[in-house]
């Protein structure tokens, strides 16, 4: 990590894939609330630049190397967070890939594996590795960033078939992980939820302030849930519960 806010009393949040888009904006908004942010990225240059940009605004943001498909980097990140803070209060599994896909009958096994490697196995690996530190928090929160395409209800009610089998299946699996973890952790102080925040500025879209607010709103809501907040649920842009 570039800097350290060692053993701080402030809440500590890790955002994977936090160098741009939704992850970066969430980092900014949570940091503005006084939460110490760890921007996770496999690209050291991009991670340092993103963290330094927010740190230059006097926000408590640090870069940590983590590749959700590389267990060694995950384990190293856990060690660094444990040594610096002794706990993790908020984990936002934001790392994801979305690639053009052919119809399911033309889909390759490699495409399916690639989507699952990042979108499902990555979130599982990071969550499992950080679970001991999340258990040390007085109010642990896990937020899994998903998409409407991971919803069976959306696919069943859509007027036009959505042919994103590999991506949709990986996000549907993330939903199951969310629900199973929430049930497993009901007796603890940890809450686990998923949300479909929509999109904001990326390399392929145009940035609009309203879109940014909508996209980040459910993530901020779930990351800062009160003790009586929900767990094991799926939420949309307006922080409303939506069907799996």
C-alpha positions as CSV (number, residue, x, y, z in Angstrom):
1,X,0.0,0.0,0.0
2,X,1.2,3.4,-0.9
3,X,0.3,5.0,2.4
4,X,-1.0,3.7,5.7
5,X,-3.6,4.9,8.2
6,X,-2.5,2.3,10.7
7,X,-5.1,0.9,13.1
8,X,-7.4,3.9,12.5
9,X,-10.8,4.1,14.3
10,X,-12.4,5.0,11.0
11,X,-14.2,2.4,8.9
12,X,-12.1,0.7,6.3
13,X,-13.4,-0.3,2.9
14,X,-11.9,-2.3,0.0
15,X,-13.2,-1.7,-3.5
16,X,-11.9,-4.2,-6.1
17,X,-11.6,-2.7,-9.6
18,X,-11.8,0.7,-8.2
19,X,-9.6,2.7,-10.6
20,X,-12.4,4.0,-12.9
21,X,-16.2,4.1,-13.5
22,X,-18.5,3.1,-10.7
23,X,-15.7,1.8,-8.4
24,X,-13.8,5.1,-8.5
25,X,-16.9,7.2,-7.9
26,X,-17.9,5.0,-5.0
27,X,-14.4,5.4,-3.6
28,X,-14.7,9.1,-3.7
29,X,-18.2,9.2,-2.1
30,X,-17.3,6.9,0.7
31,X,-14.0,8.7,1.4
32,X,-16.0,11.9,1.6
33,X,-17.8,10.3,4.5
34,X,-14.6,9.7,6.3
35,X,-14.3,6.1,5.4
36,X,-10.7,5.0,4.7
37,X,-10.7,3.6,1.2
38,X,-8.4,0.9,-0.3
39,X,-8.6,1.0,-4.1
40,X,-7.9,-2.5,-5.3
41,X,-6.5,-3.1,-8.8
42,X,-4.2,-5.5,-10.6
43,X,-2.7,-2.6,-12.5
44,X,-0.2,-0.9,-10.2
45,X,0.1,2.2,-12.4
46,X,-3.6,2.8,-12.7
47,X,-4.1,2.0,-9.0
48,X,-1.5,4.5,-7.9
49,X,-2.9,7.2,-10.2
50,X,-6.5,6.7,-9.0
51,X,-5.5,6.7,-5.3
52,X,-3.2,9.7,-5.7
53,X,-5.9,11.7,-7.5
54,X,-8.3,11.2,-4.6
55,X,-5.6,11.6,-2.0
56,X,-4.8,15.0,-3.6
57,X,-8.3,16.0,-2.6
58,X,-7.5,15.3,1.0
59,X,-9.4,12.1,0.9
60,X,-8.2,9.0,2.9
61,X,-7.5,6.8,-0.1
62,X,-4.8,4.2,-0.6
63,X,-4.0,1.8,-3.4
64,X,-3.6,-1.9,-2.8
65,X,-2.5,-4.5,-5.3
66,X,-5.1,-7.2,-5.8
67,X,-5.9,-9.3,-8.9
68,X,-9.1,-11.2,-8.1
69,X,-8.0,-14.0,-10.4
70,X,-4.6,-14.4,-8.6
71,X,-4.8,-15.9,-5.1
72,X,-1.3,-14.9,-4.2
73,X,-2.1,-11.2,-4.7
74,X,-5.4,-11.7,-2.7
75,X,-3.5,-13.3,0.2
76,X,-0.9,-10.5,0.1
77,X,-3.6,-7.9,0.2
78,X,-5.2,-9.6,3.2
79,X,-1.9,-9.5,5.0
80,X,-1.4,-5.8,4.3
81,X,-4.8,-4.9,5.5
82,X,-4.5,-7.0,8.6
83,X,-1.1,-5.4,9.4
84,X,-2.4,-1.9,8.8
85,X,-5.9,-2.0,10.2
86,X,-6.6,-5.4,11.9
87,X,-10.0,-5.6,10.3
88,X,-12.1,-4.8,7.2
89,X,-15.4,-3.1,7.6
90,X,-16.7,-2.9,4.0
91,X,-15.9,-5.2,1.0
92,X,-17.2,-4.1,-2.4
93,X,-16.7,-6.8,-5.0
94,X,-16.7,-4.5,-8.0
95,X,-14.2,-6.2,-10.3
96,X,-16.1,-7.5,-13.4
97,X,-15.8,-8.1,-17.1
98,X,-18.4,-7.8,-19.8
99,X,-17.5,-8.9,-23.3
100,X,-19.5,-9.2,-26.6
101,X,-21.0,-12.7,-26.8
102,X,-22.5,-14.8,-29.5
103,X,-25.7,-16.7,-29.1
104,X,-25.6,-19.5,-26.5
105,X,-25.5,-22.2,-29.2
106,X,-22.3,-20.6,-30.6
107,X,-20.7,-19.8,-27.2
108,X,-17.3,-21.2,-26.4
109,X,-16.4,-22.9,-23.1
110,X,-13.4,-20.5,-22.8
111,X,-15.8,-17.5,-22.8
112,X,-17.8,-19.0,-20.0
113,X,-14.7,-19.8,-18.0
114,X,-13.4,-16.2,-18.5
115,X,-16.6,-14.7,-17.2
116,X,-16.8,-16.9,-14.2
117,X,-13.2,-16.5,-13.4
118,X,-13.6,-12.8,-12.7
119,X,-17.3,-12.2,-12.0
120,X,-17.9,-15.2,-9.7
121,X,-14.7,-17.0,-8.7
122,X,-13.0,-13.6,-8.2
123,X,-15.7,-12.4,-5.8
124,X,-15.8,-15.7,-4.0
125,X,-12.0,-15.8,-3.6
126,X,-11.7,-12.2,-2.3
127,X,-14.7,-12.6,0.1
128,X,-13.4,-15.9,1.5
129,X,-9.9,-14.6,2.0
130,X,-11.1,-11.4,3.8
131,X,-13.7,-13.1,5.9
132,X,-11.6,-13.3,9.1
133,X,-11.0,-9.5,8.9
134,X,-14.6,-8.8,8.2
135,X,-15.5,-10.8,11.3
136,X,-13.3,-8.4,13.2
137,X,-15.5,-5.5,12.2
138,X,-18.3,-4.2,14.4
139,X,-20.5,-3.9,11.3
140,X,-19.1,-5.8,8.4
141,X,-20.7,-5.1,5.0
142,X,-20.3,-7.1,1.8
143,X,-21.6,-5.6,-1.5
144,X,-21.6,-7.6,-4.6
145,X,-21.9,-5.5,-7.8
146,X,-24.1,-7.3,-10.2
147,X,-26.3,-6.5,-13.2
148,X,-30.0,-6.9,-14.3
149,X,-28.7,-9.5,-16.7
150,X,-28.0,-11.8,-13.8
151,X,-31.7,-11.8,-12.9
152,X,-33.9,-14.7,-14.0
153,X,-36.9,-12.4,-13.6
154,X,-35.5,-9.9,-16.1
155,X,-34.8,-12.6,-18.6
156,X,-38.2,-14.1,-18.2
157,X,-40.1,-10.9,-18.6
158,X,-37.9,-9.2,-21.3
159,X,-39.7,-8.6,-24.6
160,X,-36.4,-9.3,-26.5
161,X,-34.1,-12.2,-25.6
162,X,-30.9,-11.1,-24.0
163,X,-28.1,-13.3,-25.4
164,X,-25.4,-12.9,-22.8
165,X,-25.3,-16.4,-21.4
166,X,-21.8,-16.5,-20.0
167,X,-22.0,-13.0,-18.3
168,X,-25.6,-13.6,-17.1
169,X,-24.8,-17.0,-15.7
170,X,-21.8,-15.6,-13.8
171,X,-23.9,-12.9,-12.3
172,X,-26.7,-15.2,-11.4
173,X,-24.1,-17.4,-9.6
174,X,-23.0,-14.2,-7.8
175,X,-26.6,-13.8,-6.6
176,X,-26.6,-17.3,-5.2
177,X,-23.3,-16.6,-3.4
178,X,-24.9,-13.5,-2.0
179,X,-27.9,-15.3,-0.7
180,X,-26.0,-18.3,0.7
181,X,-23.4,-16.1,2.4
182,X,-26.1,-13.9,4.0
183,X,-27.9,-17.0,5.3
184,X,-24.6,-18.5,6.6
185,X,-23.7,-15.2,8.4
186,X,-27.1,-14.3,9.8
187,X,-25.9,-14.8,13.4
188,X,-23.0,-12.4,12.8
189,X,-22.8,-8.6,12.4
190,X,-22.0,-9.1,8.7
191,X,-24.5,-8.2,6.0
192,X,-24.3,-9.4,2.5
193,X,-26.2,-7.9,-0.4
194,X,-26.1,-7.5,-4.2
195,X,-27.1,-4.6,-6.4
196,X,-27.5,-3.7,-10.1
197,X,-26.3,-0.1,-10.2
198,X,-26.5,0.5,-13.9
199,X,-23.7,2.3,-15.7
200,X,-21.9,5.7,-15.6
201,X,-18.8,7.1,-17.4
202,X,-16.6,4.3,-18.8
203,X,-14.5,4.1,-21.9
204,X,-17.6,3.4,-23.9
205,X,-20.2,5.7,-22.4
206,X,-20.9,9.4,-21.8
207,X,-20.7,10.8,-18.3
208,X,-23.8,12.4,-16.8
209,X,-24.0,13.6,-13.2
210,X,-27.5,12.2,-12.7
211,X,-26.3,8.8,-14.0
212,X,-23.4,8.8,-11.6
213,X,-25.7,9.5,-8.7
214,X,-28.1,6.8,-9.7
215,X,-25.4,4.2,-10.2
216,X,-23.6,4.8,-7.0
217,X,-26.6,5.3,-4.7
218,X,-27.5,1.6,-4.1
219,X,-23.8,0.8,-3.5
220,X,-23.4,3.5,-0.9
221,X,-26.6,2.5,0.7
222,X,-25.6,-1.1,1.1
223,X,-22.0,-0.3,2.2
224,X,-23.3,1.9,5.0
225,X,-26.3,-0.1,6.1
226,X,-27.5,0.4,9.7
227,X,-27.5,-2.6,12.0
228,X,-31.2,-3.2,11.3
229,X,-30.7,-3.1,7.5
230,X,-31.5,-6.0,5.2
231,X,-29.2,-8.9,4.2
232,X,-29.4,-11.5,1.4
233,X,-31.2,-9.2,-1.0
234,X,-30.9,-7.8,-4.5
235,X,-31.3,-4.1,-5.1
236,X,-31.8,-1.7,-8.0
237,X,-30.7,1.8,-8.8
238,X,-33.2,3.4,-6.5
239,X,-32.2,1.2,-3.5
240,X,-35.4,-0.8,-4.0
241,X,-35.4,-4.5,-3.6
242,X,-35.8,-6.3,-7.0
243,X,-36.4,-9.9,-7.9
244,X,-33.5,-12.3,-8.4
